[in-house]
Amino acid sequence: MALYERPYAREPARLRGRSPLAQWRGLTATTQLIALNVVVFLGWQMLGKDEWFDDNFTCSAELVFGRGKVWTLLTAAFSHEAPFHILVNMMCFWFSARAVELRLGKRQVYAIYVVAAVVASLVSIVGYSIGGNSAQRELGASGAVMAFLVMYACYFPGA
């Protein structure tokens, strides 16, 4: 049997003949958010400590309140510098968000991720500011991922 004749090697029928944009829209919100995190991670790997990337994909009180870069409250939640950091975050996100998405839907997953990411970034920068280090930069999806882990535990307590 040739490789293309095997069922697992064939392109799924729902994706066949569709444009890349239509295929992207056909993915789950969980998969799309993981893909965005991976793309930003690859950007970190290719650009390293690029000043523009650092100023737009990390979050600090100095950046948000001092320089008005409010969007970094969200973009920091898509940034990971270390491979282990993104691996653990995305594995936890994958296992918890898939079940939450089946229960709540695609739009709710986007909303929860954005709100949890912004709230986690705000809590982090306020904490650093109280500690006297308003220039401390933070990044990572840990706050948003934690929201999904808590939701998973609440919706599926016996799992």
Buried (B, 14 or more C-beta within 10 A) or exposed (E): EEEEEEEEEEEEEEEEEEEEEEBEEEBBBBBBBBEBBBEBBEBBEEEEEEEEBBBBBBBBBBBBEEEEBEBBBBBBBBBBBEEEBBEBBBEBBBBBBBBBBEEBEBEBBBEBBBEBBBBBBBEBBEEBBEEEBBEBBBBBBBBBBBBBBEBBEEBEEEE
